[in-house]
Amino acid sequence: MIAAAGGDTHTLALTAEGRVYAWGYISQGTTNPPPDLMTNVIAIAAGEDTDMALRSDGTVAVWGNNGQGQTNVPSGLSQVAAIAAGSGYCVALKNDRSVVAWGNNWGATNRRRT
């Protein structure tokens, strides 16, 4: 294991081979990473009940609760360098240092910052 992340009632782990494992309370689907996350993942983030994975090609996968639209990755999102997940929202830092956020708007998400 090269990384771990803890959500509200679940845990994620990332192996050196780029595979994502998840366990814990399953009610929101957080313990069911998409099948395509078996290789090429370089970072993980666990939110309250939504999780993220950053692939080596700079794209993002999100799964779990979509009550605030947080699993709806913005169309065309690529060249991502880092990720973070919170309570009902997701954030991506792109290679050009801009930030893309989506999900609930409690923390001023849904805005592009540069």
Wavefront OBJ file of the C-alpha trace (Angstrom):
o trace
v 0.000 0.000 0.000
v 1.317 3.444 -0.911
v -1.623 5.612 0.182
v -4.684 5.484 2.424
v -7.638 7.812 2.838
v -10.485 7.792 5.338
v -14.037 8.902 4.675
v -16.877 9.213 7.166
v -17.470 5.469 7.581
v -15.097 3.861 5.091
v -11.432 3.600 4.082
v -9.561 3.572 0.770
v -6.165 2.111 -0.013
v -3.960 2.485 -3.078
v -1.412 -0.171 -4.003
v 1.930 0.361 -5.740
v 0.357 -1.266 -8.824
v -2.231 1.537 -8.976
v -5.184 -0.499 -7.728
v -7.858 0.933 -5.398
v -9.360 -1.052 -2.517
v -12.219 0.120 -0.302
v -13.945 -1.220 2.787
v -16.332 -0.108 5.519
v -19.976 0.950 5.561
v -21.441 0.405 2.082
v -24.676 2.435 2.159
v -23.543 5.097 -0.340
v -21.510 2.844 -2.650
v -18.175 4.129 -1.374
v -16.841 0.604 -0.981
v -17.501 -0.168 -4.662
v -14.798 1.558 -6.734
v -15.421 1.408 -10.486
v -13.914 -1.721 -12.069
v -11.569 0.349 -14.247
v -9.611 1.419 -11.148
v -7.537 -1.744 -11.087
v -4.439 -0.088 -12.569
v -3.008 3.340 -13.351
v -4.312 5.165 -10.250
v -1.763 7.530 -8.690
v -3.794 9.244 -5.932
v -6.978 8.744 -3.915
v -9.221 11.004 -1.858
v -12.059 10.067 0.486
v -14.879 12.473 1.198
v -17.714 12.053 3.634
v -19.511 9.579 1.375
v -17.940 10.206 -2.042
v -14.506 9.056 -3.199
v -12.082 10.067 -5.929
v -9.193 8.525 -7.819
v -6.645 10.296 -9.988
v -5.447 8.244 -12.946
v -1.925 8.471 -14.353
v -3.348 10.070 -17.529
v -4.614 13.076 -15.511
v -8.293 12.105 -15.503
v -10.504 11.606 -12.453
v -13.004 8.944 -11.371
v -15.601 9.650 -8.664
v -18.017 7.216 -6.998
v -20.364 7.015 -4.022
v -23.162 9.386 -3.020
v -24.283 11.808 -5.718
v -26.789 13.769 -3.624
v -25.069 17.071 -4.437
v -23.845 16.201 -7.946
v -20.382 15.373 -6.689
v -19.981 12.247 -8.836
v -20.764 14.252 -11.991
v -17.179 14.941 -13.078
v -17.153 18.073 -15.258
v -17.038 17.229 -18.948
v -13.552 17.357 -20.389
v -11.770 17.523 -17.037
v -8.185 16.449 -17.678
v -4.591 17.339 -16.856
v -5.347 17.007 -13.143
v -2.391 17.037 -10.750
v -4.125 16.587 -7.365
v -7.567 15.818 -5.928
v -9.566 16.369 -2.740
v -13.034 15.307 -1.614
v -15.199 16.862 1.071
v -18.750 16.726 2.338
v -20.778 16.779 -0.882
v -18.120 18.258 -3.154
v -14.949 17.393 -5.087
v -11.948 19.505 -6.050
v -9.277 19.043 -8.726
v -6.041 21.002 -9.057
v -4.981 21.050 -12.691
v -1.444 21.128 -14.048
v -1.930 24.785 -15.043
v -2.597 25.561 -11.326
v -6.297 26.263 -11.876
v -8.825 24.671 -9.540
v -12.083 23.028 -10.599
v -14.717 22.254 -7.961
v -18.126 20.612 -8.271
v -20.899 19.344 -6.051
v -22.613 21.390 -3.333
v -22.006 25.117 -3.141
v -21.684 25.448 0.639
v -17.956 26.038 0.312
v -18.109 28.206 -2.826
v -17.717 25.238 -5.170
v -18.886 25.184 -8.784
v -16.413 27.928 -9.589
v -13.202 27.868 -11.553
v -10.332 29.636 -9.840
v -6.969 30.508 -11.305
l 1 2 3 4 5 6 7 8 9 10 11 12 13 14 15 16 17 18 19 20 21 22 23 24 25 26 27 28 29 30 31 32 33 34 35 36 37 38 39 40 41 42 43 44 45 46 47 48 49 50 51 52 53 54 55 56 57 58 59 60 61 62 63 64 65 66 67 68 69 70 71 72 73 74 75 76 77 78 79 80 81 82 83 84 85 86 87 88 89 90 91 92 93 94 95 96 97 98 99 100 101 102 103 104 105 106 107 108 109 110 111 112 113 114
